[in-house]
Amino acid sequence: MSVTRLLVELIGHVVLLLWGARMVQTGIVRAFGSDLRRLLGKGLSNRLVALLSGMVVTALLQSSTATALMVTSFAAGGLVALVPALAVMLGANVGTALIVKALTFDVAWISPILLIAGYAAFKRGGAGGHRGGTKNSRVQNIGRVCMGLGLMLLALRLLVESMQPAEAAPLLRQLLGVLTGEPLLDVILAAALTFAAHSSVAVVLMIVPLAATGVVTPVAAFALVLGANLGSTIPPVLAAGSDPAARRLPLGNLAFRALGCLVALPLLHPLADLFARLTPYPGAQAVDFHIGFNLVLAVALVGLLDPAAKLLTRLLPAAATPDDPARPRYLNEAALDTPYLALSNAARETLRMGDLIEAMLRRFLEGITANDRGAIDDVVRLGKARDRLEDAVRTYMARISAEDMTERDAVRRQEILDFVVNLGHAGGIVERSLTELARRKAKRQVSFTAEDRADLAAFHANVLEDLRLALSTFMAEDPRGARQLLDAKRRLSELERTATRAHLARLEPSRPDALEGSSLHLAALRDLKRINSHLSAIGYAVLEQGPDPAHAGPEPDMADPAPGRDDG
């Protein structure tokens, strides 16, 4: 066999291995990404639990890069401290090494079974019609995972078979010897390949047959393994963007791996002798070195995470909050290829819309009670910012591929869009209707009675409380919070009726501005209740996903007005 043909075959088998790894990762992410993200979020309570969580999640995803993107989204938003996030990455590195070990067992015979089963599941999922407007994508993506595993096992078998002629090809062995003769160059070469492939699992699996057939020496194989470990940390750094807080975790993980490589690189020859005594098989030595490197790194660094986190925080201080409140903070372009991450980013940005509406409501109350024109102008300015932020969120959501979503992700996407729209309606009421009332009152110097001011302030406080409850229910998708929100809506309707009756009872038509003040007061109560109706819409959306199993009380009153409508 000619060297050219052999090289073409080797490259083709490597591409097949990379494609299989890609199919496994995308299939797992699309089928179980949201569930794994929630599992990872629950495992961030302390560093040891976080380390184990990172190991388990990464073993399932077969990619420490995907785990890094998940944890970075948590850490960037302040949802998790940096120490447990770094612990997750130490565990993730061990998880990738363990999955490499599992894939190197002699299980090539199962490849045809996985390919057949995967193809059947993929076709069944694609032909299963639509449920809730989306394909039965979980079955389809499980099929994708099976086919990817089958292709990886097939590629490994083909690589081993192709390497056998390579042992008898002096020119090829000489070429590979030149490429892998210097350990530092080996590290750089493998790091570049891993960065391009976005998969250390696939690259290490490619190194194993090179070592097993003697095409590369054990020292060169170990150096290539170090490079694969280093290269897998680069994509999360680039995906973190320019926010210093978001870059702490991926840069910390990169620093850990780089430190490990610097320590291990001068010790490669004695390490090769050590692993040769443990097993006589060069391929197994490379895999065992991969596991040992990450285990030692995890054990050595897990106790040093606190000073490491402090150093990273000092070197990468949080950026100043942008002066423009309409500027999106979390709509990361790199996450668009991973629906559950993109949806999480959109949800966090939606919370900022809620914060802007809360600020608008607070300034409105100051403006209407004190005839403060500056406060009224602030409401309009904040409203314009909310409009631009809403446009950014909706544009970002439209760019998330529906084909890559699970059914649960598609439902969540619709929840976010509906809540964004309802927040937009609520903000529009504040920006236009309530500010017009405040302007009329200030222009004509109308005054409210002390009792009216107290009633309006109490009603306003209830709306603010319901806004905060709506935002927490939206993020947690909590049925209990949804029921509380709908109960609060009914209580607010009762409070409006009570406040209206009390106001009319003490109305003094003899006062020159009494009737106009009464009209403004009642209109303000009405508009605040309309805002509350839009906020409560998330309660209906959450309850539609299923009953709260812990709730033993009566079902919601179906005569309650529909979400998002003015029930006055």
N, C-alpha and C positions, 0 to 999 in steps of 0.2 A: 504494500500500500504506500502511495506517495505521501510525502510530508504535507503537501498542500491539501490533499483529500483528508488526511487525518486531522489537520487543523480545522478544516471546515466542519467535519463531523463533531469534533470537540466543542467548537463554538455553538453549533446547532443544539447539542445536548445541554450545554450551559443555558442557552436561551430557553429551552424547554423547562429546565429546572426553575429558572427565574419566573417564567410565566405561571408554572404550577404554584409557586409560592405566592405570587400575586393573586391568583384565583382563590387560594385558601384565605388569605388575609381579607380580601374584599368581601368574600362570602360570609365570613364570621362577623365582620363589622356590619354588613347590611342586615344579617339575620338577627344578631344578638347585641349589636353595638350599644343600644340604649340600656339593655339589661346589664351588660358588663360595666357600663359607666356608672349605673346606680350601685352595683356591687362594689366597684372601686371606691365610690364616694362613701359607702358605709364602712369601708375598711381603713379609713384614714384617721382613726381615733388615736393611735399611738404608733411609734416607729416600727415596733416588731410586727404588729398586725398589718401595718401598711406594707412592710417588706414582703410578708406572705401574700397579701392581696396582689401586689405587683407581680409576684412570681406566678400566681394562679392565672391572672388575667392575661399576662403575656404568653404563658404556655398555650392558652386557648387562641389568642390572636396570632401567635407565631410571629410577633413583631414587637420589639421594644420601642420602635419608632411610633407605632400607633398608641401604645400605652403612654409614651411621653407626651403626645399631643393631647390625650385625655387629661392627664394630670396637670399639664401646663394650663389648660382651660380652667381647671379648678383654682390653681395657685394664682393665676393672673387676675382673677376676679376677687381674690381675698377669701374664697370659700374654704380654703385649707391652708394651714401654716406651711412654711417652707420645709421644716424638718421632716414631717411625715411624707411630704411630696418627694423629697430626696430619698427617703427610705423606700418609697415605691419604686423608684428607678433602680436602686440597688437590687431589689427583688426581681424587677423586670429583666435585668441582665442575667440573673441566674435562670429565670424562666426560659429565655431563649436558648441557653446552653442545654437545659434539660430536654427541650423539644428536639434539638439536634441529635442528642443521644438516642432518643426514641426512634427517630427516622433512620438512623444508621443500622438498626437491627436488620437481620436478614428476613425481610417481609416483602420482598419484591413480588412474591407470588400473589399477594393480595391486590396488586395494582389493577389487573383486569376487572376484578370484582368491584373495586371502588369506581372505576370508570363506567362500568355498566350501570351500577346503582346510581351514580351521580347523574348520568345522562337521563335515566328514567325519571329521577326526581326533578331535574331541571325542566324537562319537557312537561311533566305533570303540573309543576308550579306555573309554567307559562301558559298552559292550556286550561288552568283552573278557573278562568273567568275573572271577574272583578267582585270583590267584597268591599263595600264601603268606598267604591271608587278607585281601589288600588288592586294590583295583582296579588295573587297568593304568593308573595315574594319570599316568605320565609322558607317554604318548601323548595322553591327554586334556588335560593341561595345555599341551602344545605346541600343540594345537588352540586352547586358550584364548588363547595368545599370538598366534597367527595372526589369530584373530577380533578381538582387541584392536587389533592393528596396522591391520587392515582398517577398523575403526570409527574409529580416529584419523584415518586418511587421508580417509575419507568425511566426517568432521566438519570437517576442515580445508577440504575443497573446498566444503562447504555454507556454512561461515563466510565464505569469500571471495565466494561468490555472493550471500550475504545482505548483505554489506557494500556491494555495488554500489548497491542502492537507498538505502542509508544516506547515500551521498554526496549524494543529491538530497533528503534529508529535513532541512531546516534545524533543525526542533525537536530532532531526535535529535542532530544535530551540536552544537547549542547545549548540550544536556544533557551530552553526553560532554565537551564543552569545559570546562564548569564542573567536572566531576568530575576532569578530568585537567589542569586549568590551573595547578596548583601542584605543582612537582616533589616536595616533601616529602610532600604528601598522596598523590601517586601512589605513592611508596615504601610508605607505610603501607597504602594500599588493596591493592596487589599482595601485600604481605607477609601481610595478613589473608586474602586469597583463597588464597594458596599454603598457608598454615597449615591452612585448612579443607579444601583439596583434597589435602594431603599430596603434592603433585607440582609441582615447579617446571617440569618438562618440559611438562606440560599447560598451565600458566599462560602460559609464554613462547610456546608455540605459539598460544595464544589472542591474545596481543599482536601477533603477526606480521601477521595479516590486518587488524587495526585500523590498524597503521602502513602496510601496503601500500596500503590504499584511502584513506589520508589522513584517516581519521576522527579519529586522534590525531596530534599533531605528532611529529617525530623526538625532540625533547627529552622529551616526555611518554612516548614509547615507551621511551626509555632509562631514565627514572626508574622506569617500571613493571618493567622488567627487573631493576633494582637491588632493587626490593621483592620480586620473585619469588626472587631469590638469598637475600635476608635471611630471608624467610618459611620457606624449606625447612629452616633450621637450628633452628627452634623445636620441632617435634615430638620430635627426639631428646633435647633438654634435658628436656622433660616426662617422657619415657619412662625417663630415667636414674634416677628415684627420688630418694631423699633422701641416698644414700650420696655423700659428697663426692668420693671417688676415682672413682666412676662418672660424676660430673658434669663432671670435668675436660675430657675430650675434647669432648663436645657444646658446652660453654660456650666452649672454646677456638675451635671452629669458628664459633660464633656471633660471637665477638669479632673473628675474622678478617674475616668477611663485613661486620660492622658498620663496622669500620675502613675496609674498601674502599669502602663506601657513603658514609661521611663524606668520604673523599678525592675520590671521583668526583662527588658531588652538586654542588659549586660549579663543576665543570668541564664540565657537561653541554652547554652551548652551544658551546664550542670543540670538544668531542668530536663533537658532531653535525655541525659543519662539516668536521671531519677525515674522518669516515666517509662524508659526502656526496661528498667527492672520490674516495673509494675505489670507491664504487658508487652509481649514481643511484637504486637501488630502495630505498625506505624500509623495506620488510619485511626485505630482506637486511641493511640497516644495523643493524636491531635484533638480528638473529641474530649478526652479526659483532661487535657491541658485547658481547653476552653471552659469546661465546668470548674476546674480548680481555680483558674484565674479569677472568675467571677465570684466564686464562693469566698476566696481569700479576701477579695476586694470588699465584699459585703460585710464580712466579719470584722475586718480591720477598720472600716470607715463608719459602721453604724453607731459606734460610740462617739464619733467625732462630728456628728451632724450639727450639733448646736453651734460650735465655733465656726463651722463651715457656713451655716446659714447666716450667722452674724457678719462674716466676712463678705458674703455675696450681697447682703443688704447694704453694707457700707460701700462696696464698690459700685453697686447698681441701685442708687437711691430712686425712690418712686418719682416719676415725672410730675411736674406741677399740673394740677387740674386745668384742662384747656379753658380759656376764657369764654369760648363759644359753646354754650350748652347744647347747641344743635349738632355739634361735631360727634359722630359715632365713636365709641371707644372700643367696642367688642366685636364689631362686624369684620372678623378676620377673613380675608380672601382665601387663605390657604385651607380653611376648614370647609369650604364649599363642596369639596369632593367627599367629605365625610358627613352625611346628613345629620346624624345625632349631635355632632359637635357644632355644626352650623345652626341647628335649632336651639341649642343651648346658648350660643352667642346671641341669637335674635331675641331669646327670652330675657337675657340680661339687659339688652338694650331697651326692651319694652319696659323693664322696671324703671329705667331712666325717664321714659315718657311719664310714668306714674309719678315720679319725683317732681317733674316739671309741673304736672297738674296740681300736686299738693302745694307747691310754691305759689302757683297762680291763685289757688283758693285762699291761701293765707293773705296774700297781698290784696285780694279782692275785699276780704272782710275789713282790713285796715282802711282801704279806700272808701268803702261805703259808709262805715261808721264815723269816720273822721273827715269825710269829704276831701280826702287826700288825692289830688290829681296825679302826683308823682307815683303813688302806689298803683293807680289805675293804668298809667302808662307802662309800669313794670309788668302788669298782667298781659298787656298786648305784646310786649317784647318777648316775654316767656312763651306766649301762645305761638308766635311766629317760629320760635326755636323748636317748639313741640311739633309744629307742622313739618318742618324740614327733617326732624328726626324720624317722624312717622314715614315720610317718603323714603328715607334711607333704609329703614327696616323692611318696608314692603318691597323695595327693589331687591334687597339682599335675599329675602325669602323667595322671590320669583326666580332667582338664579340657582336655587337648590334643586337638583335633579329629582323629580318625583319617581323615576324608574329605579333609583338606588335606595328608596326608602322602604322600610318595613311598614306593615299596616299600622302599627302603633306610632311610628314616626309620622306617617301621613295624618293620623288623627291629631297628633300634637301640633303639626304644622297648621292645621285648620284652626285649632284652639288659639294658637298664637295670633294668626291673622284676624280671627274674630275679635280677640281681646284688643288688638291694636286698633281695629276699626272702632270699637266701643270707646276706647280711651280717646280716640280722635273726636268722636261725637261729644264726649264729656268735656274735652278741652275746648271744642268749638262753642259750647254753651257758655263756658266761663269767659272765653275771649270776646265773644260778640254780645250775647244777651246780658250776662251779668255786668260786664263793663259798661254797657249802654245804660243800665239802671244806675250804676254808680256815677256815671257822668251826668245824667239828668239830675240826680240828687245834689251833686256838687255844684252844678251850674245854677240851680235854682235855690241853693242853700236851704234845702229841706232838712229838717231834723227829725230823728226818731225819738220816741219816748224811751225812758230808761228801761221800761218793761219790754218794749219791742227790741231794743238792743240786746237785752239779756236772752230773749227767746231766739233771736237770729243767731247769736253766738253759740247757744246750746245746740241749735239745729245744725249749724255749720260744723261744730265739733263732732257731731255724730257722723256727718258725711265724711270728714277726714278719717275718722276711725274705720268707717266702712271701706274707704279707699285703701288703707293699709291692710285690712283684712282681705280685700280683693287681690292685692298684689301678692300676699303670702299664699293665698289659695291657688293663684295662678301658677306660682313657681313650684309649690309642693304637690299640686293636683290632689289636694286633700278633701275627701268628701265631707268630713266633719266641718272643716272651714267653709265649704260650700253651703252646708245647711245653716251654719251660723250667719252667713252672709244673707241668705234668703229670709231668715228670721229677722235680721236687722232691717231688711228692706220693709217688711211688714210693720215693724215697730216704728220706722221713720214715717210711714204713711199715717199711722195713728198720731204720732207726734205733730205732724203737719196739721191734721184736723184739729187737734187740741190747741195748738198755737194760733190757728186761724180763728177759732171760736173765741179764745181769750182776747185776741186783738180786736175783733169786732165788738166784743162786749165793752171794752174800755175806750172805743173810738169816740172822739169829741168833734163832731162836725163843725162846731162853732170856731175851732181854731182855723186860721187862714190856710195853713199848709197841711191840715189833717188828712183831707181826702187824697191829696197827691202822695203824701207820705205813706198812707195806708196802701195805695196802689203799688208803690215801689216795694214796700215790705212784703206784701203777699206775693208779688211777682218774684222776689228773691227766694222766698220759701219754695215756690213752685219750681223755679229753675234748679235749685239745689236738689230737689227731689228727682227731677229729670236726670241730673248727673248721677245720682245714686242708682237709678234704674239701669243706666248703662253699665255702671260698675258691677252690679249684681249679675250681669249676663254670664260672667265666668262661673258663677255658682251653678247655673243650669247646665253649662257645658261639662263641668266636672261630674255632676250627678248623672248625666247621660251615659257616662262611661261605665256605670255600675253602681249598685247601692253600697252604702257604707255598712259593712258587716257588723260593726260594733254599735250601730245605731238601732235601738230597739223601740224608738218612738214612732209616732204616726208619720205617714208619707206626707210630702209637701202638699200644700193646698193647690190643686191644679187650677183653681180659679184665680190664682195670683197672676197679675198681668205678665204678659210675655216679656222676655228679656230685651233690654234695649229700647223699650217703648215708654212713653210718658203715661203712667197709670193714673194720672190725675184727671 
